[in-house]
Every structure is written in C-alpha cells, then in structure tokens.
Amino acid sequence: MTGNRRILPMKTYRSIVIAASVVVLSTIGIVAFAESSSQPTNKKHFSENPQLVKRGEYMVHNVVLCIDCHSPRGERGEFIEGRHLTGSVLGFAPSVPMPAWAPAAPPIAGMPAGWSEDALVQFLRTGERPYNLPSVRPPMPPYRLNQADAEAVAAYLHALGNSVQ
C-alpha cells in the first residue's frame, strides 16, 4: 500500500541524486575559490628557514658546486671575496668544438634574474628551465636534485639577496 505517495522510477531517482550532488559540489567549489582568492596568501619563502639556508650554503659550495662557475676568480684562481655567485666568464673551454658552449655563467646570488624560488626548485629537480626559456647550455649540467636539496639551494640563493656586492 503506497497511499498518496508516488514512487519514482529508479532512473529518475538517480538523476535527481546526481543533479543534487553536482549542485552541492559546485557550491562548495565556488565558496572555496572565493575564500582562497579573497584572502592574502601567507606563503613563506624557503629563505625564511635558517636551517634550510645553511644547508643550501653547504650544497652550493660543496655539493652542486654552483660557486665554481658562477663566481669570479682572481689572477691566481682564488675566488674574489665578496663576489661569490655574482656571475663570471668561464676560465675553461671544451677541448673539441662545441657550438652550444656557454662562455659565461650568469649571476645567481639573490636568485637568477626573474626567477621565483619555486621556478628554481623545479629547474633543479628536472633540469628544465622555466618560463619557456631554452635549455641550459654546457657546461651547466641538467641537475636532478631531490625536493629537499633543491629547496635548500633556492633558500640559500634567495637569502643572499642584497648581501653580495
């Protein structure tokens, strides 16, 4: 006995449930978007973590050796104090012709020009340059650092900011 209640076919019931689900999920999405776009982001730079910066310094100077190419040297081959990672003409060349060879390393203290920390991390993890820039040229290796090491390098380079003259 169904009384005055009307029983809907199963197909109609499913359609109603799906439509209601779409409405609810769309509303949640709109609310989440509105909240996220109206509130300022408090994303911290990796360089705000002193331990990460210290680890990055070790990586740059002793592991990935950015300092070797990106820092100018004096007449006797010693690094010029106060000029670390400010860019340099390379003091070596390939022993065979190599048309793509980069004759100089750009400054990276404070971050490569126009790059964000996230872009640098992605580059150090994949070897691919961001912003549709062409591939790196030798002798720059296409690094494949893990996330933690890449963040440490980015933290250190960003932290240098204006400290290098």
Residue frames as qw, qx, qy, qz and C-alpha x, y, z in Angstrom:
[[0.000, 0.891, 0.455, 0.000, 0.00, 0.00, 0.00],
 [0.481, 0.168, 0.026, 0.860, 1.50, 3.26, -1.12],
 [0.067, -0.728, -0.441, 0.521, -1.23, 5.69, -0.15],
 [0.316, 0.934, 0.109, -0.125, -0.78, 9.14, -1.68],
 [0.364, -0.661, 0.505, 0.419, 2.98, 8.66, -2.04],
 [0.758, 0.624, -0.109, -0.155, 4.25, 8.42, -5.53],
 [0.766, -0.338, 0.425, 0.344, 7.13, 6.07, -6.20],
 [0.313, 0.808, -0.341, -0.363, 9.66, 7.39, -8.69],
 [0.945, 0.289, -0.116, 0.101, 11.33, 5.09, -11.16],
 [0.771, -0.424, 0.113, 0.461, 14.93, 4.22, -10.18],
 [0.553, 0.364, 0.250, 0.707, 16.31, 6.05, -13.25],
 [0.075, -0.840, -0.172, -0.509, 14.62, 9.32, -12.20],
 [0.677, -0.731, -0.027, 0.088, 15.81, 8.91, -8.62],
 [0.764, -0.125, 0.161, 0.612, 19.44, 8.52, -9.80],
 [0.332, 0.594, 0.237, 0.693, 19.13, 11.62, -11.98],
 [0.339, -0.883, -0.123, -0.300, 17.89, 13.67, -9.03],
 [0.774, -0.555, 0.070, 0.298, 20.73, 12.43, -6.78],
 [0.668, 0.151, 0.215, 0.696, 23.34, 13.21, -9.44],
 [0.112, 0.751, 0.217, 0.614, 21.91, 16.70, -10.06],
 [0.524, -0.842, -0.059, -0.113, 21.81, 17.44, -6.32],
 [0.811, -0.326, 0.118, 0.471, 25.40, 16.22, -5.94],
 [0.505, 0.421, 0.213, 0.723, 26.55, 18.47, -8.78],
 [0.150, -0.858, -0.155, -0.466, 24.84, 21.48, -7.18],
 [0.694, -0.714, 0.013, 0.092, 26.35, 20.77, -3.75],
 [0.780, -0.131, 0.186, 0.582, 29.87, 20.17, -5.08],
 [0.348, 0.609, 0.222, 0.678, 29.68, 23.27, -7.31],
 [0.336, -0.891, -0.099, -0.289, 28.62, 25.38, -4.35],
 [0.773, -0.544, 0.102, 0.309, 31.48, 24.05, -2.23],
 [0.682, 0.185, 0.236, 0.667, 33.92, 24.78, -5.07],
 [0.119, 0.780, 0.196, 0.582, 32.66, 28.33, -5.54],
 [0.530, -0.842, -0.016, -0.095, 32.86, 29.05, -1.81],
 [0.812, -0.326, 0.166, 0.454, 36.39, 27.60, -1.58],
 [0.535, 0.418, 0.233, 0.697, 37.52, 29.65, -4.60],
 [0.103, -0.876, -0.154, -0.446, 36.00, 32.84, -3.20],
 [0.659, -0.745, 0.055, 0.090, 37.71, 32.33, 0.15],
 [0.790, -0.149, 0.221, 0.551, 41.08, 31.49, -1.35],
 [0.435, 0.501, 0.251, 0.705, 41.10, 34.41, -3.79],
 [0.195, -0.885, -0.152, -0.395, 39.89, 36.99, -1.26],
 [0.679, -0.713, 0.111, 0.137, 42.44, 36.16, 1.42],
 [0.242, 0.817, -0.523, -0.017, 46.09, 37.09, 1.01],
 [0.938, 0.045, -0.317, 0.130, 48.40, 34.13, 0.76],
 [0.437, -0.823, 0.359, -0.062, 50.93, 33.73, 3.53],
 [0.948, 0.228, -0.096, 0.201, 53.27, 31.54, 1.51],
 [0.476, -0.782, 0.305, 0.261, 56.68, 31.60, 3.10],
 [0.532, 0.704, -0.469, -0.020, 59.86, 31.75, 1.12],
 [0.925, -0.055, -0.292, 0.237, 62.25, 28.87, 1.64],
 [0.438, 0.447, -0.323, 0.709, 64.81, 31.53, 2.56],
 [0.436, -0.647, 0.134, -0.611, 62.88, 32.29, 5.76],
 [0.945, -0.325, -0.036, -0.026, 64.10, 29.00, 7.22],
 [0.101, -0.853, 0.512, 0.007, 67.65, 29.50, 8.63],
 [0.675, -0.260, 0.687, 0.071, 68.39, 25.76, 8.74],
 [0.750, 0.527, 0.390, 0.095, 67.40, 25.38, 5.10],
 [0.276, 0.940, -0.199, 0.032, 69.58, 28.37, 4.14],
 [0.378, -0.672, 0.635, 0.041, 72.56, 26.83, 5.97],
 [0.758, 0.070, 0.641, 0.103, 72.03, 23.52, 4.21],
 [0.603, 0.773, 0.192, 0.050, 71.73, 25.37, 0.89],
 [0.005, -0.905, 0.421, 0.064, 75.03, 27.11, 1.53],
 [0.563, -0.362, 0.734, 0.113, 76.68, 23.73, 2.02],
 [0.736, 0.420, 0.527, 0.063, 75.04, 22.38, -1.17],
 [0.421, 0.907, 0.006, -0.005, 76.06, 25.39, -3.30],
 [0.047, -0.855, 0.517, 0.000, 79.65, 25.48, -2.06],
 [0.323, -0.454, 0.830, -0.036, 80.39, 21.76, -1.61],
 [0.607, 0.184, 0.769, -0.079, 77.95, 19.51, -3.48],
 [0.589, 0.693, 0.411, 0.063, 76.41, 21.02, -6.62],
 [0.561, -0.253, 0.202, 0.762, 79.34, 23.48, -6.78],
 [0.275, 0.887, 0.351, 0.121, 77.44, 26.44, -8.26],
 [0.299, -0.886, 0.141, 0.326, 80.19, 28.60, -6.85],
 [0.648, -0.184, 0.501, 0.544, 82.82, 27.15, -9.25],
 [0.372, 0.404, 0.544, 0.634, 81.32, 28.65, -12.42],
 [0.063, -0.856, -0.424, -0.290, 79.11, 31.46, -11.12],
 [0.443, -0.855, -0.001, 0.271, 81.82, 33.21, -9.06],
 [0.487, 0.813, -0.259, 0.189, 84.68, 35.29, -10.47],
 [0.869, -0.309, -0.021, 0.387, 88.27, 34.40, -9.63],
 [0.141, -0.909, 0.263, 0.291, 91.42, 36.42, -9.21],
 [0.419, 0.717, -0.536, -0.153, 94.66, 36.09, -11.17],
 [0.013, -0.391, 0.909, -0.145, 95.80, 33.08, -9.13],
 [0.445, -0.162, -0.823, -0.313, 92.47, 31.26, -9.42],
 [0.115, -0.258, -0.753, 0.594, 91.16, 32.17, -5.97],
 [0.037, -0.756, -0.628, -0.180, 87.60, 33.33, -5.52],
 [0.108, 0.402, -0.087, 0.905, 87.24, 37.10, -5.26],
 [0.158, -0.353, -0.741, 0.549, 85.92, 37.75, -1.75],
 [0.214, 0.486, 0.311, -0.788, 82.52, 39.47, -1.69],
 [0.418, 0.384, -0.416, -0.711, 81.75, 38.46, -5.30],
 [0.235, 0.013, 0.972, -0.013, 80.54, 34.89, -4.77],
 [0.304, 0.480, 0.822, 0.022, 77.82, 33.85, -7.22],
 [0.166, 0.731, 0.089, -0.656, 77.76, 37.24, -9.00],
 [0.767, 0.629, 0.116, -0.049, 78.43, 35.67, -12.40],
 [0.394, -0.639, 0.527, 0.400, 81.69, 35.06, -14.20],
 [0.614, 0.576, -0.467, -0.270, 83.35, 34.44, -17.50],
 [0.979, -0.170, 0.111, 0.006, 84.30, 30.77, -17.54],
 [0.162, -0.787, 0.571, 0.171, 88.00, 30.11, -17.15],
 [0.430, -0.144, 0.866, 0.212, 87.88, 26.93, -19.22],
 [0.590, 0.422, -0.240, -0.645, 86.60, 25.78, -22.60],
 [0.949, 0.088, 0.276, -0.120, 85.84, 22.47, -24.31],
 [0.421, -0.462, 0.641, 0.446, 88.74, 20.61, -25.89],
 [0.295, 0.262, 0.771, 0.500, 86.66, 19.94, -29.02],
 [0.164, -0.143, -0.215, -0.952, 84.42, 22.40, -30.90],
 [0.063, -0.483, -0.843, 0.230, 81.08, 22.75, -29.16],
 [0.034, 0.439, 0.328, 0.836, 78.73, 25.36, -30.68],
 [0.471, -0.707, -0.414, -0.327, 76.29, 25.47, -27.73],
 [0.611, -0.173, -0.448, 0.630, 79.02, 26.15, -25.14],
 [0.207, -0.946, -0.219, -0.120, 78.18, 28.99, -22.74],
 [0.547, 0.449, -0.303, 0.638, 81.23, 31.25, -22.33],
 [0.054, -0.339, 0.436, -0.832, 79.97, 32.76, -19.05],
 [0.307, -0.436, -0.831, 0.155, 77.83, 31.86, -16.05],
 [0.161, -0.693, -0.213, -0.670, 75.16, 34.41, -15.05],
 [0.094, -0.303, 0.585, -0.746, 74.79, 35.88, -11.57],
 [0.554, -0.360, -0.712, -0.237, 72.62, 33.77, -9.29],
 [0.231, -0.161, -0.609, 0.742, 73.12, 35.45, -5.89],
 [0.304, 0.240, 0.267, -0.882, 69.70, 36.63, -4.77],
 [0.682, 0.391, 0.600, -0.150, 68.14, 34.29, -7.42],
 [0.374, 0.138, 0.587, 0.705, 68.58, 34.13, -11.18],
 [0.153, 0.168, -0.042, -0.973, 67.04, 37.24, -12.74],
 [0.565, 0.009, -0.277, -0.777, 63.26, 36.97, -12.95],
 [0.558, -0.067, -0.825, -0.064, 63.04, 33.53, -11.31],
 [0.647, -0.563, 0.108, -0.502, 60.96, 32.61, -8.28],
 [0.331, -0.436, 0.810, -0.209, 62.11, 30.14, -5.65],
 [0.798, 0.185, 0.506, -0.272, 59.54, 27.66, -6.93],
 [0.708, 0.677, -0.159, -0.123, 60.82, 28.01, -10.51],
 [0.133, 0.685, -0.707, 0.116, 64.40, 27.42, -9.36],
 [0.575, -0.209, 0.742, -0.273, 63.36, 24.35, -7.34],
 [0.843, 0.409, 0.269, -0.223, 61.57, 22.94, -10.38],
 [0.516, 0.757, -0.399, -0.023, 64.65, 23.61, -12.55],
 [0.097, -0.579, 0.784, -0.200, 66.99, 21.94, -10.06],
 [0.686, -0.025, 0.665, -0.295, 64.68, 18.91, -9.87],
 [0.790, 0.476, 0.372, -0.103, 64.06, 18.45, -13.61],
 [0.509, -0.185, 0.450, 0.710, 66.88, 20.20, -15.45],
 [0.239, 0.613, 0.568, 0.494, 64.26, 22.10, -17.47],
 [0.134, -0.042, -0.147, 0.979, 64.29, 25.89, -17.40],
 [0.164, 0.624, 0.669, -0.370, 61.02, 27.65, -16.53],
 [0.203, 0.749, 0.091, -0.625, 59.11, 30.31, -18.45],
 [0.795, 0.565, 0.216, 0.043, 59.70, 28.60, -21.83],
 [0.071, -0.842, 0.483, 0.229, 63.37, 29.51, -21.70],
 [0.754, 0.433, -0.487, -0.080, 65.68, 27.47, -23.92],
 [0.934, -0.250, -0.189, 0.169, 67.57, 24.53, -22.44],
 [0.426, -0.817, 0.306, 0.239, 70.72, 25.15, -20.46],
 [0.673, 0.655, -0.335, 0.074, 73.96, 25.12, -22.41],
 [0.880, -0.169, -0.190, 0.402, 77.07, 23.22, -21.44],
 [0.379, 0.159, -0.877, 0.247, 78.88, 23.21, -19.16],
 [0.483, -0.210, 0.383, -0.759, 75.78, 23.72, -16.99],
 [0.084, -0.045, -0.994, -0.047, 74.53, 20.26, -16.01],
 [0.552, -0.353, -0.337, -0.676, 70.81, 19.48, -16.00],
 [0.104, -0.252, 0.789, -0.550, 70.55, 18.76, -12.28],
 [0.643, -0.311, -0.593, -0.371, 68.13, 16.20, -10.84],
 [0.011, 0.243, -0.676, 0.695, 68.15, 17.13, -7.16],
 [0.238, -0.489, -0.837, 0.067, 65.55, 15.82, -4.77],
 [0.166, -0.840, -0.365, -0.366, 62.94, 18.24, -3.43],
 [0.584, -0.764, -0.113, 0.251, 64.70, 18.94, -0.11],
 [0.608, -0.214, 0.226, 0.730, 68.09, 19.65, -1.71],
 [0.237, 0.519, 0.428, 0.701, 66.54, 21.85, -4.41],
 [0.303, -0.882, -0.308, -0.189, 64.65, 23.87, -1.77],
 [0.642, -0.602, 0.004, 0.475, 67.85, 24.29, 0.23],
 [0.494, 0.081, 0.322, 0.804, 69.75, 25.64, -2.78],
 [0.004, 0.701, 0.425, 0.573, 66.87, 28.01, -3.61],
 [0.490, -0.826, -0.262, 0.095, 66.72, 29.16, 0.02],
 [0.617, -0.415, 0.107, 0.660, 70.42, 29.98, 0.11],
 [0.355, 0.264, 0.390, 0.807, 70.50, 31.80, -3.22],
 [0.157, -0.787, -0.424, -0.419, 67.38, 33.80, -2.33],
 [0.572, -0.748, -0.202, 0.269, 68.74, 34.63, 1.12],
 [0.581, -0.069, 0.122, 0.802, 71.87, 36.13, -0.44],
 [0.123, 0.900, 0.417, -0.036, 69.66, 38.85, -1.90],
 [0.196, 0.944, -0.091, 0.248, 71.49, 42.09, -1.42],
 [0.687, -0.668, 0.229, 0.168, 74.27, 40.69, 0.74],
 [0.741, 0.020, 0.365, 0.564, 76.60, 40.16, -2.22],
 [0.054, 0.811, -0.060, -0.580, 78.19, 43.21, -3.77]]
